[in-house]
Amino acid sequence: MTSLNLRHSVRALVLDGEDRILLCRFTLPEPDGDGASTFVVWAAPGGGVAPGESPLGALRRELREEVGLDLAGRAEPPHVWHQEVADPGMSKGYDGVVNDYYLVRTASFVPRGALSDEQLAAENISGMRWWRPRDIVDHRGPGLFSPRDLATPLTALLTGGVPDRPVLLGR
C-alpha cells in the first residue's frame, strides 16, 4: 500500500460576537484548465504547517499574515474539526490535504494582515468577508465553500459548543 503525500494545513474558524465567521475568498485556477479560467472557494484563513513548525505556531503565523489577528496572550484555541481529502488536483505537489480547524472567538474587526495585496494574490486570496451562517446556507454562487457543506458543521458548533474530540469532516 502506497502512502499519500498530504499537505498538512491549519485553519481558524474566526467567529465574532454575532457568530459571524470570517472567510477568505480564494480565486483558484480550474484544475486541468487552460490557465485562463478560475473558480472561487470561500474558506477559513490558514495555511500550511512548515517543517519544524507546530500546528498552533502555524495558525498564529497564518492569522497574523492573512487577516491581522494576533493570538498572543490568548488561551490556546480548541481543535474542533479535522478533514482529510485525497485529491491530487487539490494542492500542487501533493496527493491531497489534511486540514485541522481551530475555534477562535474575537470581536469583529476589519481584516488586514501583514501580507501585501500582491503577496495575498500569490496565495490566491482575493478578498475576505464576514458571513452569517444563514448567508452561507442561502448562498447560490458564484463560488463554493470549504468544506462544501460548511453551514452544517458550523451550525452544530454554534449550537452544541466545542466538541470533546475534533469532528471529522467530509470534502
C-alpha positions as CSV (number, residue, x, y, z in Angstrom):
1,M,0.0,0.0,0.0
2,T,1.4,3.4,-1.0
3,S,1.2,6.2,1.5
4,L,-0.2,9.5,0.3
5,N,1.7,12.8,0.4
6,L,-0.9,15.0,2.1
7,R,-0.3,18.7,2.8
8,H,-0.9,19.5,6.4
9,S,-2.7,22.8,7.0
10,V,-4.3,24.6,9.9
11,R,-7.4,26.8,9.6
12,A,-9.1,29.2,12.0
13,L,-12.8,29.4,12.5
14,V,-12.7,33.1,13.4
15,L,-16.1,33.9,15.0
16,D,-17.2,37.3,16.2
17,G,-19.7,38.2,18.9
18,E,-22.6,37.9,16.4
19,D,-21.5,34.4,15.4
20,R,-20.3,35.6,12.0
21,I,-17.4,33.7,10.5
22,L,-14.5,35.3,8.7
23,L,-13.8,33.6,5.4
24,C,-11.1,34.3,2.7
25,R,-12.1,34.3,-0.9
26,F,-9.6,32.1,-2.8
27,T,-9.6,32.5,-6.6
28,L,-8.0,29.3,-8.0
29,P,-7.2,28.1,-11.5
30,E,-9.5,25.4,-12.8
31,P,-7.9,22.0,-12.5
32,D,-6.9,20.7,-15.9
33,G,-7.9,24.0,-17.3
34,D,-6.1,26.3,-19.8
35,G,-4.9,28.6,-17.0
36,A,-7.3,31.3,-18.0
37,S,-10.4,30.1,-16.2
38,T,-10.7,30.3,-12.4
39,F,-13.2,29.3,-9.7
40,V,-13.8,30.7,-6.2
41,V,-13.7,28.9,-2.9
42,W,-14.6,30.6,0.4
43,A,-12.5,29.1,3.2
44,A,-11.3,29.8,6.7
45,P,-8.0,31.7,7.0
46,G,-4.9,29.5,7.4
47,G,-2.4,27.5,5.5
48,G,0.4,25.0,5.5
49,V,2.4,23.9,8.5
50,A,6.1,24.5,7.7
51,P,8.7,21.8,8.5
52,G,9.6,22.0,12.2
53,E,6.6,24.3,13.0
54,S,3.8,23.3,15.4
55,P,0.2,23.4,14.2
56,L,-0.6,26.2,16.7
57,G,2.6,28.1,15.7
58,A,1.4,27.9,12.0
59,L,-2.1,29.0,13.0
60,R,-0.7,32.1,14.8
61,R,1.6,32.9,11.9
62,E,-1.1,32.5,9.2
63,L,-3.7,34.6,11.1
64,R,-1.1,37.5,11.6
65,E,-0.1,37.3,7.9
66,E,-3.6,36.9,6.3
67,V,-6.1,38.7,8.5
68,G,-4.1,40.7,11.1
69,L,-5.3,38.8,14.1
70,D,-2.7,38.3,16.8
71,L,-3.3,35.3,19.2
72,A,-0.5,36.3,21.6
73,G,-1.6,36.2,25.2
74,R,-4.8,34.3,24.4
75,A,-5.8,30.9,25.6
76,E,-4.9,28.0,23.2
77,P,-7.8,27.8,20.7
78,P,-9.7,24.4,20.8
79,H,-9.2,22.0,17.9
80,V,-12.7,21.4,16.7
81,W,-12.6,19.9,13.2
82,H,-10.4,17.5,11.2
83,Q,-10.6,17.0,7.5
84,E,-8.6,14.7,5.1
85,V,-9.1,14.9,1.4
86,A,-7.2,12.7,-1.1
87,D,-7.3,14.6,-4.4
88,P,-4.1,15.1,-6.4
89,G,-5.6,18.2,-8.1
90,M,-6.3,20.0,-4.8
91,S,-2.8,21.1,-3.8
92,K,0.1,21.3,-6.3
93,G,2.8,18.7,-5.5
94,Y,0.6,16.8,-3.0
95,D,-2.0,13.9,-3.2
96,G,-4.4,15.9,-1.1
97,V,-4.7,17.9,2.2
98,V,-5.2,17.5,5.9
99,N,-7.0,20.5,7.4
100,D,-7.1,20.9,11.2
101,Y,-9.6,23.6,12.3
102,Y,-9.3,25.7,15.5
103,L,-12.0,27.9,17.0
104,V,-11.0,31.5,17.6
105,R,-13.5,33.8,19.2
106,T,-12.9,37.6,18.8
107,A,-14.5,40.9,18.5
108,S,-15.3,41.9,14.9
109,F,-12.5,43.7,13.1
110,V,-11.6,44.8,9.6
111,P,-9.2,42.1,8.3
112,R,-5.8,43.4,7.1
113,G,-2.8,41.1,7.6
114,A,0.9,41.7,7.3
115,L,0.9,40.4,3.7
116,S,0.7,42.9,0.9
117,D,-2.1,42.6,-1.7
118,E,0.4,41.1,-4.1
119,Q,1.5,38.5,-1.5
120,L,-2.1,37.6,-0.8
121,A,-2.8,37.3,-4.5
122,A,0.2,35.0,-4.8
123,E,-1.6,32.8,-2.2
124,N,-4.7,33.1,-4.3
125,I,-6.6,35.2,-1.7
126,S,-8.7,37.8,-3.5
127,G,-10.8,39.1,-0.6
128,M,-12.3,38.5,2.9
129,R,-15.8,38.7,4.3
130,W,-17.7,38.1,7.5
131,W,-20.6,35.6,6.9
132,R,-23.6,34.8,8.9
133,P,-24.4,31.1,9.0
134,R,-27.8,31.8,7.2
135,D,-26.0,33.7,4.4
136,I,-23.9,30.6,3.8
137,V,-27.0,28.4,3.6
138,D,-28.7,30.8,1.2
139,H,-25.6,31.4,-1.0
140,R,-26.2,30.4,-4.6
141,G,-22.8,31.3,-6.0
142,P,-20.6,32.0,-7.6
143,G,-18.2,30.2,-5.5
144,L,-18.1,27.2,-3.2
145,F,-17.3,26.8,0.4
146,S,-14.7,24.6,2.0
147,P,-15.8,22.3,3.4
148,R,-18.6,22.2,0.8
149,D,-21.3,21.9,3.5
150,L,-19.8,24.4,5.8
151,A,-23.1,25.6,7.2
152,T,-23.9,22.1,8.8
153,P,-20.8,21.7,11.0
154,L,-20.7,25.4,11.7
155,T,-24.3,25.4,13.0
156,A,-23.6,22.2,15.0
157,L,-20.6,24.0,16.6
158,L,-22.6,27.1,17.4
159,T,-25.5,25.2,18.9
160,G,-23.6,22.3,20.5
161,G,-20.4,24.0,21.6
162,V,-16.8,22.8,21.4
163,P,-16.8,19.0,20.9
164,D,-14.8,16.6,23.1
165,R,-12.8,15.5,20.1
166,P,-12.4,17.1,16.7
167,V,-15.3,16.4,14.4
168,L,-14.3,14.5,11.2
169,L,-15.4,16.4,8.1
170,G,-16.1,15.4,4.5
171,R,-14.8,17.2,1.5
